[in-house]
Structures are given as C-alpha cells and as structure tokens.
Amino acid sequence: MKRIVNRITAILIIMMMAVPCTALSFADTAGTAGDEAVDAVTVEKDNTVMDEEADADAEDETEADDEEAESDAEADSQSDEDSQSMTVTYINPLYEDIITEADIPLPEETQASEGGICLMSEEEDSQMMTCSSTSEAAKLLRNAMVKRTESIKFIRAFASKEERDNNWTSEFSNIMDAALQHTGNPEEGDYLKWQYKGWSSRGGTGSEEGVYFATYTYNISYFTTAQQEQQVGDKVNVILSGISSSASDYEVAKKIYDYICRNVKYDYAGASDSSNIICHSAYSAAVLKKSVCQGYSLLYYRAALKAGLDTRIIVGYNKYGGGHAWNIVKVNGKYYYLDSTWDAGLSSYKYFLKGKSTFTGHSSYSQVSTGSIYSINSSSYSYTPVKTYITSLKKGKKSFTVKWASKSKDVSGYQVRYSLKSSMKSSKTVTVSSPSATSKKISKLKKKKKYYVQVRTYKKIAGTTFYSSWSTKKSIKTK
C-alpha cells in the first residue's frame, strides 16, 4: 500500500512540473510576429527537452516498478511459506452422548488483511482485536462468551516465528481452557464451562513486517441466549433479596439451598429427551422451575457466588452409575458438599453441607473434589452455640427451680433436662424459647426424690436448630 501511494505521489509531481511550464510559453506568444517565431522555436525546444526528461523519468519509474515488483514477489513468497491453517472441533465431554460434531458448525475462513484489520462478529466495521498472550486472548473470549456471542475472531501475536510455529496449534485449546477457569465471577468459570455444547475453531498463520501471528475464529454453541441469561440474573436477584447483609455464611448457603429445593422440580421428561438441551441449564431451573442435576448445580453456583460464597460444580457418577452433578461451597473457611437435586422436595435434608466421610452415593471424576485443588472438610458442617452453666438449684414441693448464666446475645433459647438417674437415662427435656430467660421451675415431680439436672443453649439458623453441649450435672432433692 505504501509503495502504491508513493507511485501516485511521483506522478502528481511530474504533472505539476509540466503543466505550468507549457502555459507560460504560450502566454509569451502575445508579442510581435518576429517574437512569435522565436518563441515558437523556444517552445519547441523546451518541449523537446521536457519530452526527453519525461522519457528518462519514465525509464527510471519503470526500473523502480520492476524492483518493487520483485520485492513484492519475494514478500509474497515468504508470506506463503509462513501461512498454515487448521480447524478444530471440540464437544463438551459432559454431553458427548447427546451432542455430535454436526451440532457445531465450523466457522468461515478468516484471513487477516494488511495490518491485521478484519471485521469482528459482534460489531460490524470494527477492527479484529490483537492479543499478545494466551491470557489476553482468553479474557477476550471469556467476555464474549458471557454475552453469548456465537462467533469470536481475534489475532494472536507471537514474539518470533519459532514461538508461533511451536505454539499456535496448541493455542486453540489453551485459550479456551484459560477462558473457562474459575474466576469467582458468577457468570464465568463453571457457569460457562457446563452450559455450552461445544466449539469449533478455524485458524491460520501469517506474518507482516517481521511480526508473526495467527488468526483464530471460534464458533460456540450455547444452551441459552443472552436474553435467557438476563432472566436468570433477575431471578437470582429475587432469591438473594431476602438475605440480610449481616447473614452468616451458613445462613446464606442454607437460604439459597432452601429456595432451590422448594421451587425446582426434577425434569424427568427432559432427562429422557436428548433434544431437550435447555433442561441442562440454569435457565431451566430458575425460570422454568424444572431441570436435571446440571441446572440445579448451575443455579446454586451462580447464586452462591453472587452472594459471596465460593462454590464449584462437581461432576461424576451417582450411586447407580449414572452421570451426575453437585456442588461444593465454602462456609466459615471450610468446603463442604451439597446436592440440591437429591434434597429437592424433602423437609429434612440428607445432602446439605456434608463432609468427605458423610457424603455418600457420589463418585467424582473431577480433581476439585479429590482434595488436590480444594480441601473438603472430613465431617459434615456443624455449628455449636455458646455453652451455659447452672448457677443455682432451689428445691420446692415436688419441684425445683434451676437458674443459669445468660447468653441472650448468642442464642435463641435454652433446654433443661432432668432425670432420677445419674446416667441421665429416661430423662425429660423442657425447652425455654426466650433467649433472655435465666431460670425455669420444673413441677409435678416425685416428692423427696433426688434429681440430676443439666442445661444447654440452642440457636436457630435458617430453619435449622443447633445445640450446645450439656452443662455439668448438678443434683437437687425435692420436698
């Protein structure tokens, strides 16, 4: 392009030099007849000289053109030597039984023009982005995937020809793998990784003025559209709207879990229909309120991360050998398993915040749950409220009154248990639901009998009641 511009400029200069000289010569013919004869000869001589100069310039220009043509041919030859192309098709392994390569069309061939200018898929008449590293390319790809852009194009520049030739083919998967890494953003990471059918990519190499590069075009097939994802986001906001900003990790984890288990039903029809791809999405769980395990775990992932709890999606096998998905979540600094699919519709949960030793019926093939990436707590989650103790026992007629230390700021209430046996067998328990209470009279007992007494606190969190250990036993004999 630069050489063409130079040629045009040279031609314009020649024209500007020639035209004024000829005009000036004809202007001088306004004198006498004798002068006209002389001037005519002068003009003829001047024109002859100009013609000779023009011929010489033309020869020089022709030689320059020939040299440039040879240079262009050499450059084109070198460019052809640098050019390679490749296509890759990848099917999400979680859906290999329902997705084929035919479901993932190959992108059209893309060729970078001089300077690497090309149209991007999501914005017409814009420049193709140039990335200088895998992480830059991954960020561009990730952002486009969040927007559900179906075709993404960019240039990956390399520091040298050797670096490009050694790495450009592996960059197809390297860039995508980096784009799908867990970032803590609720719309990225596992949320992207498990909500697309697969991708196909076409790439090619080139070089220009010592810069070596490869162009990449990714075609990605998603489960959902950008509009459907907006609806999921709106529903997540509704789920989280009832959670206090001062809520504990446990309260947040439990309330999200409660919502999903109470509102999402298992889609048995979708599970048996390979064409029903949408049932594997968070959209199906959040908006349609029916889904398979994938949708349950995706909705929990998005909601928990937005609420500030680190969570991941685990994939593996259920106790029957079928494919299954569940979550891990971080509560009070430790990771636990949970499976909202299997707890859906139950009044008492069996798979909420379980540890490695208590989370039965699940077999993972993901590194995340083996402890190599995350350390899963060995036992299930347990909250222990602050403990209290007996301050006094006062006997009465067929009764006694027990007093204890107040823990009103940290508990929901207290329990008193008493028995005629020191082992506390056949004991009876009375609940005091006021956190500010500090005493309780126990009546209708046997007269002149020795009773053993203990107290403990309890705290209700997100519908679950947690108890402290019992206090040291004390005894009292009734009147």
C-alpha positions as CSV (number, residue, x, y, z in Angstrom):
1,M,0.0,0.0,0.0
2,K,2.8,2.4,0.9
3,R,4.5,1.7,-2.4
4,I,1.3,2.4,-4.4
5,V,0.9,5.7,-2.6
6,N,4.5,6.7,-3.4
7,R,3.9,6.0,-7.1
8,I,0.8,8.2,-7.1
9,T,2.7,11.0,-5.5
10,A,5.5,10.8,-8.0
11,I,3.1,11.0,-10.9
12,L,1.4,14.0,-9.4
13,I,4.7,15.8,-9.0
14,I,5.6,15.3,-12.7
15,M,2.2,16.6,-13.8
16,M,2.6,19.7,-11.6
17,M,6.1,20.4,-13.1
18,A,5.0,20.0,-16.7
19,V,1.7,22.0,-16.9
20,P,2.8,25.4,-15.6
21,C,5.9,25.4,-18.0
22,T,3.8,24.9,-21.1
23,A,1.2,27.5,-20.1
24,L,3.9,30.1,-19.5
25,S,5.4,29.5,-23.0
26,F,2.1,30.0,-24.7
27,A,1.4,33.2,-22.7
28,D,4.6,34.8,-24.2
29,T,3.2,34.5,-27.8
30,A,1.2,37.7,-27.3
31,G,4.3,39.8,-28.6
32,T,5.3,40.7,-32.3
33,A,5.4,38.3,-35.2
34,G,9.2,38.0,-35.0
35,D,8.9,37.3,-31.4
36,E,6.3,34.7,-32.2
37,A,8.8,32.9,-34.5
38,V,11.5,32.9,-31.9
39,D,9.1,31.9,-29.2
40,A,7.8,29.1,-31.3
41,V,11.3,27.7,-31.7
42,T,11.8,28.2,-27.9
43,V,8.7,26.4,-27.1
44,E,9.5,23.6,-29.5
45,K,13.0,23.3,-27.9
46,D,11.5,23.4,-24.4
47,N,9.0,20.7,-25.3
48,T,11.7,18.6,-26.8
49,V,13.8,18.9,-23.6
50,M,10.7,18.1,-21.5
51,D,9.9,15.1,-23.6
52,E,13.4,13.8,-23.2
53,E,13.3,14.4,-19.4
54,A,9.9,12.7,-19.2
55,D,11.2,9.7,-21.1
56,A,14.1,9.4,-18.8
57,D,11.8,9.7,-15.8
58,A,9.6,7.1,-17.2
59,E,12.6,4.7,-17.7
60,D,13.6,5.3,-14.0
61,E,10.0,4.7,-12.9
62,T,9.8,1.5,-14.9
63,E,13.0,0.3,-13.3
64,A,11.7,1.2,-9.8
65,D,8.5,-0.6,-10.5
66,D,10.3,-3.7,-11.6
67,E,12.4,-3.6,-8.5
68,E,9.3,-3.2,-6.3
69,A,7.5,-6.0,-8.1
70,E,10.5,-8.3,-7.5
71,S,10.4,-7.2,-3.8
72,D,6.7,-7.8,-3.6
73,A,7.1,-11.2,-5.2
74,E,9.7,-12.1,-2.6
75,A,7.5,-10.9,0.2
76,D,4.5,-12.8,-1.1
77,S,6.6,-15.9,-1.5
78,Q,7.8,-15.5,2.1
79,S,4.2,-14.9,3.3
80,D,3.1,-18.1,1.5
81,E,5.8,-20.1,3.3
82,D,4.6,-18.7,6.7
83,S,0.9,-19.5,6.0
84,Q,-0.7,-22.5,7.6
85,S,-4.3,-23.3,8.5
86,M,-6.1,-25.7,10.9
87,T,-9.6,-26.5,12.1
88,V,-10.6,-28.0,15.5
89,T,-13.9,-29.2,16.8
90,Y,-14.5,-29.9,20.5
91,I,-17.6,-31.4,22.1
92,N,-18.2,-30.7,25.8
93,P,-17.4,-34.1,27.4
94,L,-20.4,-33.9,29.7
95,Y,-22.7,-34.1,26.7
96,E,-20.9,-36.5,24.4
97,D,-23.9,-38.8,24.4
98,I,-26.3,-36.1,23.1
99,I,-24.1,-33.8,21.1
100,T,-22.3,-34.6,17.8
101,E,-20.0,-32.6,15.6
102,A,-22.9,-31.8,13.3
103,D,-24.4,-29.7,16.0
104,I,-21.3,-27.4,16.0
105,P,-20.8,-25.7,12.6
106,L,-17.3,-24.8,11.5
107,P,-16.6,-21.0,11.2
108,E,-16.0,-19.5,7.8
109,E,-12.4,-19.0,6.8
110,T,-10.9,-15.7,8.1
111,Q,-7.9,-14.0,6.5
112,A,-6.2,-11.1,8.2
113,S,-5.6,-8.3,5.7
114,E,-2.6,-6.0,5.7
115,G,-2.1,-4.6,9.2
116,G,-4.4,-7.3,10.7
117,I,-7.6,-5.5,10.0
118,C,-10.8,-7.6,9.9
119,L,-14.4,-7.4,10.9
120,M,-15.4,-8.8,14.3
121,S,-18.5,-10.9,14.6
122,E,-20.3,-8.9,17.2
123,E,-19.7,-5.4,15.8
124,E,-19.7,-4.6,12.1
125,D,-17.0,-2.4,10.7
126,S,-14.7,-2.8,13.7
127,Q,-11.1,-4.0,14.0
128,M,-10.2,-7.5,14.9
129,M,-8.6,-7.4,18.3
130,T,-4.9,-8.3,18.6
131,C,-3.8,-10.2,21.7
132,S,-0.1,-10.6,22.7
133,S,-0.6,-13.5,25.2
134,T,-2.8,-16.5,26.0
135,S,-4.4,-14.7,29.0
136,E,-5.3,-11.7,26.9
137,A,-6.9,-13.9,24.3
138,A,-8.7,-15.9,27.0
139,K,-10.1,-12.7,28.6
140,L,-11.5,-11.6,25.2
141,L,-13.0,-15.0,24.6
142,R,-14.5,-15.2,28.1
143,N,-16.1,-11.8,27.9
144,A,-17.7,-12.7,24.5
145,M,-19.0,-16.0,25.9
146,V,-20.6,-14.3,28.9
147,K,-22.5,-12.2,26.3
148,R,-23.4,-15.4,24.4
149,T,-21.5,-14.2,21.3
150,E,-21.6,-17.2,18.9
151,S,-18.6,-16.3,16.7
152,I,-15.4,-14.6,18.1
153,K,-12.4,-13.6,16.0
154,F,-9.1,-12.2,17.0
155,I,-5.4,-12.2,16.2
156,R,-2.8,-13.8,18.5
157,A,0.7,-12.1,18.0
158,F,3.9,-14.0,18.9
159,A,7.3,-12.8,19.7
160,S,9.0,-14.8,17.0
161,K,8.4,-17.2,14.1
162,E,9.7,-20.0,16.2
163,E,7.3,-19.2,19.1
164,R,4.4,-19.0,16.7
165,D,5.2,-22.3,14.9
166,N,5.7,-24.2,18.1
167,N,2.6,-22.9,19.9
168,W,-0.1,-21.7,17.5
169,T,-1.9,-25.1,17.2
170,S,-2.0,-25.8,20.9
171,E,-3.4,-22.3,21.5
172,F,-6.7,-23.5,20.2
173,S,-7.4,-25.4,23.4
174,N,-5.0,-23.4,25.7
175,I,-7.0,-20.2,25.1
176,M,-10.4,-21.9,25.6
177,D,-9.2,-23.7,28.8
178,A,-7.9,-20.4,30.2
179,A,-11.2,-18.7,29.3
180,L,-13.2,-21.3,31.3
181,Q,-11.1,-21.1,34.5
182,H,-12.8,-20.4,37.8
183,T,-12.6,-16.6,38.4
184,G,-15.2,-16.1,41.2
185,N,-17.5,-14.3,38.8
186,P,-20.9,-15.9,39.0
187,E,-21.3,-15.8,35.2
188,E,-17.9,-17.2,34.3
189,G,-15.9,-20.3,35.2
190,D,-18.1,-23.4,35.8
191,Y,-21.2,-21.5,34.8
192,L,-19.8,-21.1,31.2
193,K,-18.0,-24.5,31.2
194,W,-21.1,-26.6,31.7
195,Q,-23.5,-24.6,29.6
196,Y,-22.3,-25.0,26.1
197,K,-22.5,-27.9,23.7
198,G,-19.0,-27.4,22.2
199,W,-17.0,-25.3,19.9
200,S,-15.2,-25.3,16.6
201,S,-12.4,-23.1,15.6
202,R,-10.5,-22.3,12.4
203,G,-7.1,-20.6,12.5
204,G,-4.3,-19.6,10.2
205,T,-0.8,-18.1,10.4
206,G,0.8,-15.2,8.7
207,S,3.5,-12.5,9.1
208,E,3.9,-8.9,8.2
209,E,6.9,-6.6,8.6
210,G,8.6,-9.1,11.0
211,V,5.5,-9.6,13.1
212,Y,4.4,-13.3,13.3
213,F,0.8,-14.0,14.2
214,A,-2.1,-16.4,14.0
215,T,-5.8,-15.6,13.4
216,Y,-8.5,-17.6,15.3
217,T,-12.2,-17.8,14.8
218,Y,-14.3,-19.7,17.4
219,N,-17.9,-20.8,16.8
220,I,-19.5,-21.7,20.1
221,S,-22.9,-23.5,20.6
222,Y,-24.6,-22.5,23.9
223,F,-27.6,-23.9,25.8
224,T,-29.1,-20.4,26.4
225,T,-29.3,-17.0,24.8
226,A,-28.3,-13.7,26.2
227,Q,-31.9,-12.8,26.9
228,Q,-32.5,-16.0,28.8
229,E,-29.4,-15.3,30.9
230,Q,-30.8,-11.9,31.7
231,Q,-33.9,-13.7,33.1
232,V,-31.7,-15.9,35.2
233,G,-29.9,-12.9,36.6
234,D,-33.2,-11.3,37.5
235,K,-34.3,-14.5,39.3
236,V,-31.1,-14.7,41.2
237,N,-31.6,-11.2,42.5
238,V,-35.0,-12.3,43.8
239,I,-33.5,-15.3,45.6
240,L,-30.9,-13.1,47.3
241,S,-33.2,-10.2,48.1
242,G,-34.5,-11.9,51.3
243,I,-31.0,-12.5,52.7
244,S,-29.7,-9.9,55.2
245,S,-26.3,-8.3,54.6
246,S,-25.3,-9.4,58.1
247,A,-26.3,-13.1,57.5
248,S,-23.6,-15.7,58.3
249,D,-22.1,-18.0,55.6
250,Y,-24.3,-20.8,56.8
251,E,-27.5,-18.7,56.6
252,V,-26.6,-17.6,53.0
253,A,-25.8,-21.2,51.9
254,K,-29.0,-22.5,53.5
255,K,-31.4,-19.9,52.2
256,I,-30.2,-20.4,48.6
257,Y,-30.4,-24.1,49.1
258,D,-33.9,-23.9,50.6
259,Y,-35.2,-21.8,47.6
260,I,-33.9,-24.3,45.0
261,C,-35.1,-27.4,46.9
262,R,-38.5,-25.9,47.4
263,N,-39.1,-24.4,44.0
264,V,-37.3,-26.6,41.4
265,K,-38.7,-30.0,40.3
266,Y,-36.8,-32.7,38.6
267,D,-37.4,-32.8,34.8
268,Y,-37.8,-36.5,34.2
269,A,-39.2,-35.9,30.7
270,G,-36.3,-33.7,29.8
271,A,-33.8,-36.1,31.2
272,S,-35.0,-38.8,28.8
273,D,-35.2,-36.5,25.7
274,S,-31.8,-35.9,24.1
275,S,-33.1,-33.0,22.1
276,N,-34.2,-31.1,25.2
277,I,-30.9,-29.3,25.8
278,I,-32.4,-26.4,27.8
279,C,-33.2,-28.7,30.7
280,H,-29.4,-28.8,31.4
281,S,-29.3,-25.1,32.1
282,A,-29.6,-22.7,35.0
283,Y,-32.4,-21.0,33.0
284,S,-34.5,-24.2,33.1
285,A,-34.1,-24.3,37.0
286,A,-34.5,-20.6,37.7
287,V,-37.2,-19.6,35.2
288,L,-39.0,-22.9,34.1
289,K,-38.6,-24.3,37.6
290,K,-37.8,-27.8,36.3
291,S,-34.4,-29.2,35.5
292,V,-31.9,-32.0,35.7
293,C,-28.9,-32.1,38.1
294,Q,-26.9,-29.8,35.9
295,G,-29.5,-27.0,36.2
296,Y,-29.8,-27.4,40.0
297,S,-26.0,-27.1,40.5
298,L,-25.6,-24.3,38.0
299,L,-28.3,-22.2,39.7
300,Y,-26.7,-22.8,43.1
301,Y,-23.3,-21.9,41.6
302,R,-24.5,-18.5,40.2
303,A,-26.5,-17.5,43.3
304,A,-23.9,-18.5,45.9
305,L,-21.0,-16.8,44.1
306,K,-23.1,-13.6,43.7
307,A,-23.8,-13.8,47.5
308,G,-20.1,-14.0,48.2
309,L,-19.7,-17.8,48.9
310,D,-17.0,-19.5,46.9
311,T,-18.5,-22.6,45.2
312,R,-17.8,-25.0,42.4
313,I,-19.6,-27.6,40.3
314,I,-18.5,-31.2,40.7
315,V,-19.3,-33.8,38.1
316,G,-19.2,-37.6,38.4
317,Y,-21.4,-40.6,39.0
318,N,-24.3,-41.2,41.2
319,K,-24.8,-44.4,43.3
320,Y,-26.5,-46.1,40.3
321,G,-23.5,-45.4,38.0
322,G,-25.2,-42.6,36.0
323,G,-23.8,-39.2,35.3
324,H,-24.5,-36.6,38.0
325,A,-23.5,-33.1,39.1
326,W,-23.5,-31.4,42.5
327,N,-21.6,-28.6,44.3
328,I,-19.1,-27.7,46.9
329,V,-19.4,-24.5,48.9
330,K,-17.1,-22.6,51.3
331,V,-18.7,-22.0,54.7
332,N,-16.7,-20.4,57.6
333,G,-13.5,-21.2,55.8
334,K,-14.1,-24.8,55.0
335,Y,-15.5,-26.6,51.9
336,Y,-18.5,-28.9,52.1
337,Y,-20.5,-31.0,49.6
338,L,-24.2,-30.4,48.8
339,D,-26.6,-31.9,46.4
340,S,-29.8,-29.9,45.9
341,T,-31.1,-32.3,43.2
342,W,-31.4,-35.2,45.7
343,D,-32.7,-32.9,48.5
344,A,-35.4,-31.3,46.4
345,G,-38.8,-31.6,47.9
346,L,-37.6,-33.0,51.2
347,S,-38.5,-31.5,54.6
348,S,-35.3,-32.7,56.1
349,Y,-32.1,-32.6,54.1
350,K,-29.7,-35.5,53.7
351,Y,-27.0,-33.9,51.4
352,F,-26.6,-30.4,52.7
353,L,-23.1,-29.4,53.8
354,K,-21.7,-32.9,54.0
355,G,-18.1,-33.8,54.5
356,K,-16.0,-36.4,52.7
357,S,-16.9,-39.1,55.2
358,T,-20.6,-38.4,55.2
359,F,-21.4,-37.5,51.5
360,T,-22.5,-41.0,50.3
361,G,-23.7,-42.2,46.9
362,H,-21.5,-39.9,44.9
363,S,-18.3,-40.7,42.9
364,S,-16.4,-37.8,41.4
365,Y,-14.1,-37.7,38.4
366,S,-13.2,-34.1,38.9
367,Q,-10.0,-33.1,40.6
368,V,-11.8,-30.4,42.5
369,S,-13.3,-32.9,44.9
370,T,-10.3,-35.1,45.5
371,G,-8.5,-32.6,47.6
372,S,-5.8,-31.8,45.0
373,I,-7.4,-28.4,44.4
374,Y,-9.8,-27.9,47.3
375,S,-9.6,-29.5,50.7
376,I,-13.1,-30.8,51.6
377,N,-13.8,-31.0,55.3
378,S,-13.9,-34.5,56.6
379,S,-17.1,-34.3,58.6
380,S,-20.4,-32.5,57.9
381,Y,-20.9,-28.9,58.9
382,S,-21.8,-28.4,62.5
383,Y,-22.5,-25.2,64.4
384,T,-22.0,-25.2,68.1
385,P,-23.7,-22.3,70.1
386,V,-22.1,-20.8,73.1
387,K,-22.4,-23.0,76.2
388,T,-24.1,-22.0,79.5
389,Y,-23.9,-23.5,83.0
390,I,-26.1,-23.8,86.1
391,T,-25.7,-21.1,88.7
392,S,-28.2,-22.4,91.3
393,L,-30.8,-25.1,92.1
394,K,-33.6,-24.4,94.6
395,K,-35.8,-27.2,95.8
396,G,-39.6,-27.0,96.2
397,K,-42.6,-29.2,97.0
398,K,-42.5,-31.8,94.3
399,S,-40.4,-29.3,92.2
400,F,-37.2,-27.4,91.8
401,T,-36.1,-24.2,90.2
402,V,-32.9,-24.1,88.1
403,K,-31.0,-20.9,87.2
404,W,-28.3,-20.5,84.5
405,A,-25.9,-17.9,83.1
406,S,-27.5,-15.7,80.5
407,K,-26.2,-16.0,76.9
408,S,-29.0,-13.9,75.3
409,K,-26.9,-12.3,72.6
410,D,-25.7,-15.5,71.1
411,V,-28.6,-18.0,71.5
412,S,-32.3,-18.5,70.5
413,G,-33.2,-20.3,73.7
414,Y,-32.4,-22.9,76.3
415,Q,-33.2,-26.5,77.3
416,V,-33.3,-28.1,80.7
417,R,-33.2,-31.9,81.2
418,Y,-33.6,-33.8,84.4
419,S,-33.6,-37.5,85.5
420,L,-33.7,-39.7,88.5
421,K,-30.6,-41.5,87.2
422,S,-27.1,-40.1,87.2
423,S,-26.6,-41.5,83.7
424,M,-29.4,-39.3,82.5
425,K,-31.3,-42.3,81.2
426,S,-35.1,-41.8,80.8
427,S,-34.5,-38.1,81.1
428,K,-37.1,-35.4,80.3
429,T,-36.4,-32.2,78.4
430,V,-38.1,-28.8,78.7
431,T,-37.5,-26.1,76.2
432,V,-37.3,-22.4,77.1
433,S,-37.8,-20.4,73.9
434,S,-36.8,-16.9,75.3
435,P,-33.1,-16.1,74.8
436,S,-33.3,-13.6,77.8
437,A,-34.6,-16.2,80.2
438,T,-32.3,-17.3,83.1
439,S,-34.5,-19.7,85.1
440,K,-37.1,-22.4,84.9
441,K,-39.4,-24.0,87.5
442,I,-39.9,-27.8,87.0
443,S,-43.0,-29.1,88.7
444,K,-45.1,-32.2,89.1
445,L,-42.1,-34.3,90.3
446,K,-41.9,-37.0,92.9
447,K,-41.6,-35.8,96.4
448,K,-38.4,-36.3,98.4
449,K,-36.5,-37.6,95.3
450,K,-33.1,-36.7,94.1
451,Y,-33.0,-35.3,90.5
452,Y,-30.0,-34.8,88.3
453,V,-30.2,-31.6,86.2
454,Q,-28.4,-30.1,83.1
455,V,-28.9,-27.1,80.8
456,R,-27.8,-26.2,77.3
457,T,-28.4,-23.5,74.7
458,Y,-29.7,-23.7,71.2
459,K,-29.6,-21.4,68.1
460,K,-31.9,-21.5,65.1
461,I,-30.2,-20.6,61.8
462,A,-32.1,-20.5,58.5
463,G,-34.6,-23.0,59.8
464,T,-32.1,-25.4,61.4
465,T,-31.6,-25.7,65.1
466,F,-28.1,-26.2,66.6
467,Y,-27.4,-27.2,70.2
468,S,-24.6,-26.6,72.6
469,S,-23.3,-29.5,74.7
470,W,-25.0,-30.1,78.1
471,S,-23.6,-28.4,81.2
472,T,-22.1,-30.2,84.1
473,K,-24.7,-32.2,86.1
474,K,-26.0,-30.9,89.4
475,S,-28.4,-32.6,91.7
476,I,-31.3,-31.5,94.0
477,K,-33.7,-33.3,96.3
478,T,-37.4,-32.2,96.2
479,K,-39.5,-31.6,99.2
